[in-house]
Amino acid sequence: MRELKGLKVEKIALHGYGIAHSANRTIFVPYTVPGDVVDIHLTEQRKDIAFGSVTRYVSRPDFTIKP
């Protein structure tokens, strides 16, 4: 599939997916929170939406707690 770099997660959707946008497509990314900037690998693509998995967290918001 395809790699996307530097996507900023804007919102949280149902089931906890982070929502980002790229090229007029909404991308759902699990294990993210609003404010994350991530590189992703697209796992599934449809006409107007896509699903991806995180390959790298470029930056995380200040409120994120490290385990």
C-alpha positions in Angstrom: 0.0 0.0 0.0 1.1 3.6 0.5 3.0 5.5 3.2 2.0 9.0 4.3 4.3 11.2 6.4 3.6 14.0 8.8 -0.2 13.6 9.2 -1.7 15.6 12.1 -4.5 13.8 14.0 -7.4 16.3 14.4 -10.2 14.4 16.2 -11.2 11.1 17.8 -13.9 9.0 16.1 -16.1 6.2 17.2 -14.1 3.2 18.6 -11.1 5.5 19.4 -9.7 5.9 15.9 -7.8 9.2 15.4 -9.0 11.2 12.3 -6.5 12.9 10.0 -7.0 14.3 6.5 -4.9 14.0 3.3 -5.7 14.7 -0.3 -9.5 15.1 0.3 -9.6 11.8 2.1 -10.4 11.1 5.7 -7.9 8.7 7.3 -8.7 6.7 10.5 -5.6 5.8 12.6 -5.8 3.7 15.8 -3.7 4.4 18.9 -3.6 8.1 18.3 -4.9 11.2 20.0 -5.7 14.8 18.7 -2.4 16.6 18.3 -0.3 13.6 17.3 1.8 14.0 14.2 2.4 10.6 12.7 3.8 8.7 9.7 1.4 5.9 8.7 1.1 2.9 6.4 -2.3 2.7 4.7 -3.8 -0.7 5.3 -7.2 -0.2 3.5 -8.4 2.3 1.0 -11.9 3.2 -0.1 -13.2 6.0 -2.3 -13.3 8.8 0.4 -11.8 7.1 3.4 -8.7 5.1 4.4 -7.4 3.2 7.4 -3.8 3.2 8.4 -1.4 2.0 11.1 1.3 4.2 12.7 4.8 3.5 11.6 6.3 6.4 13.6 5.2 9.1 16.0 6.8 12.3 14.8 5.5 14.3 17.8 3.0 13.8 20.6 1.0 16.5 22.5 2.2 17.6 26.0 -0.7 15.9 27.8 0.4 12.5 26.6 1.8 10.4 29.5 4.6 7.9 28.7 4.0 4.4 30.2 
